[in-house]
Each structure stands twice: as C-alpha cells, then as structure tokens.
C-alpha cells in the first residue's frame, strides 16, 4: 500500500503521452492559423502597393494628356479673330470613331507662349504584345501616323503596366449668336470637352487591374462661322 502511494506521487507532476500529443496538436493548429493569417496580410499589403503603383502610372498618363487638351486651340491672335468674327478652331482632331462614338487617338494643336505651333498626338500602341499609351510630338504627326514610326514615345512604362484600352470621346456645346451676313451661315460659339478612359493591368500580374476616367474641358472657346 505504501509502495503504490509512492508511485502515484512520483507520477503526479508529469504529463502523459496523450497529453503531450494533444498539446503538440493544438500548438501546430495555432501556428498554422497564425502563419496563414500572416501570409494573407502580406499578400493584401503587396496587392495594395501594386494597385497604388498601377494607379499612379495611369494617373500620370491621364494628367499629361489632360494638360495638353486644356491648352488645345490656344493662339496669340484668338481675341482678334473673335472680334473680326473669323472662325476659331479648338485644335482637337480625333482618330477614326467607332460604333460607340469613341476613338483610341486624339491630336491636339496649340501655340506655346513664344508663338510656336505645338502638335501632340496620343494613342494606344502595342509593342511585343504589351499595350502602352504613346505620344508623338513631331511636327506633322497625326492619328494617321504609322504606329511603327520612330517618333512615338511611351507615356506609360511597359515593364509595369499593360494598357488594355485607351478611349477618347468628344463633346461640344454650341450656341447660336448671330447670322453671318456674308455667307448666311449661323455664327456659333461654344465649349468643347474630351472624355478620357484608360484601362490597364500590371504587366507581371493581370489580376491587378483598374480603369481611370476623366473629362477635360478645353480652356479656349471655338467659333464657327
């Protein structure tokens, strides 16, 4: 009897094999849950950073195009032309319009502060199966300029962004102000605006994608005689 009591007291402070296995199993489960949670957090943070990079790239492109659209049609003698009731062009030309009323190319013309004529053409261009927003600032460039022409420069980084679509849509608001006594045509004055839409995805991860749009109003009114 005394011997049994001693054996029982000797085993009391320890753990059985079953208890150790249960403890090990619970520890493994907690570790797996913690690891999975950490991986999900890391993946979410990585995707957030990639989305920010994509958004910044697209916004930079759309801001550059918007800036030139606002300038389009500017010329030093525009006021004199208005006063003389001579036609004033907005400087905007679009590429071929599709059935949805959109085009992938816009051509802009204006004078800089020194009076020099400036031309800018923006369109989507595909090289090595990667789409990018491209620009051509050469004199005489237009939406008819070949996409293989050496004058095109990338506005978006093809190593980062694959541009799936670039769309422009034209809007104008014209008001009749008088009748041209010489031609009998109605003289109209109005404001033009261009709607821009860019859809793109990351070149290295096409699950990260988004679309950015903007509607830009030209600062210079047009006059149709």
HELIX and SHEET records of a PDB file:
HELIX    1   1 UNK A    2  UNK A   11  1                                  10    
HELIX    2   2 UNK A   17  UNK A   71  1                                  55    
HELIX    3   3 UNK A   78  UNK A   83  1                                   6    
SHEET    1   A 5 UNK A  92  UNK A  94  0                                        
SHEET    2   A 5 UNK A 105  UNK A 111 -1                                        
SHEET    3   A 5 UNK A 117  UNK A 127 -1                                        
SHEET    4   A 5 UNK A 130  UNK A 136 -1                                        
SHEET    5   A 5 UNK A 153  UNK A 154 -1                                        
SHEET    1   B 3 UNK A 161  UNK A 179  0                                        
SHEET    2   B 3 UNK A 186  UNK A 202 -1                                        
SHEET    3   B 3 UNK A 205  UNK A 217 -1                                        
SHEET    1   C 3 UNK A 161  UNK A 179  0                                        
SHEET    2   C 3 UNK A 186  UNK A 202 -1                                        
SHEET    3   C 3 UNK A 222  UNK A 224 -1                                        
END                                                                             
